[in-house]
């Protein structure tokens, strides 16, 4: 018969594996997002008003990318802390 600690250890391992799968999916989604949402800055000879609008749009898009990056980093860090906690319990 398995002890309570052994059963808890097995459950922690299963939980850790699930979290690691979720983490891998999150990292893959972020990688895909970064690869598809990077737009180069156009350097053309458009009128001044148009270039101002392009720059404003560029900075708005960049700000959105940074915000998503911050949120994603927060989620990844949180998940890593959970994994670390489960691994410490099993040790």
Residue pairs with C-beta under 8 A, 6 or more apart in sequence:
8 89
9 90
12 86
12 87
12 89
12 90
13 90
15 86
16 83
16 86
16 87
16 90
19 79
19 82
19 83
19 86
20 83
22 79
23 76
23 79
23 80
23 83
26 72
26 75
26 76
26 79
27 76
30 72
33 68
37 61
37 65
39 58
39 61
41 54
41 58
42 54
46 54
